[in-house]
Amino acid sequence: MADRPAGVDDVHRVAASMPHVKRLEGPKGNPIYQVGGKSFVFFRTPRPDATDPATGERYPDVIMLWVESESDKLALVQDPASPFFTTAHFDGHLSVLVRASRLAEITAAELAELIQDAWLSRASKTRAAAWLAARFPD
């Protein structure tokens, strides 16, 4: 998994594999993954804040991932070559955006880590500690 490009199926697989996750559908059928009633992966519907700079058309494939901190967000979005981005709408919001069409620019393992971190940022402290203890026993 580490060397192959990531894809949308990986987003669904990893998000759904995390403990205590519920998959909901937004008003337009867009998948939303939550832990404890808090979203950590959210497939957005086309919005005016995420558009193609050349055509002005709204991106139809934006996925939002929560992050732990502003520094984590900046680390993902500062490099213009990165597939991750943000918009003014998300100023002060601990999340990053990525287009599904650009997921292949990272590996499936990198994506899995980002989704696991998104889950950790939204899960209760008890759930997060239990998952980490099971994954990384002393």
QUIVENWO-V514755 format. One record per pair of residues at least 24 apart in sequence whose ideal C-beta (glycine too) atoms are under 6 Angstrom apart, sorted by the first residue. I is the first residue (numbers start at 1). J is the second residue. D is the distance in whole Angstrom. If there is no record, write none. Layout:
((I	J	D) (I	J	D))
//
This chain:
((1	108	5) (1	109	6) (2	107	6) (2	109	4) (4	108	5) (5	104	4) (6	103	4) (6	106	5) (6	108	5) (6	111	4) (7	103	6) (8	100	5) (10	108	5) (10	111	5) (14	112	5) (14	115	4) (15	41	5) (15	115	6) (18	119	4) (19	131	6) (20	127	6) (35	119	6) (35	122	5) (35	123	5) (36	124	5) (38	122	4) (40	66	5) (40	118	4) (40	119	5) (40	122	4) (41	65	6) (49	87	4) (49	89	4) (50	87	6) (59	99	6) (61	99	5) (61	100	4) (61	101	6) (62	97	5) (62	99	6) (63	98	5) (64	95	5) (64	97	6) (65	96	6) (65	114	6) (65	118	5) (66	94	6) (66	95	5) (66	118	4) (66	121	5) (66	122	6) (67	94	5) (67	96	6) (68	121	4))
//
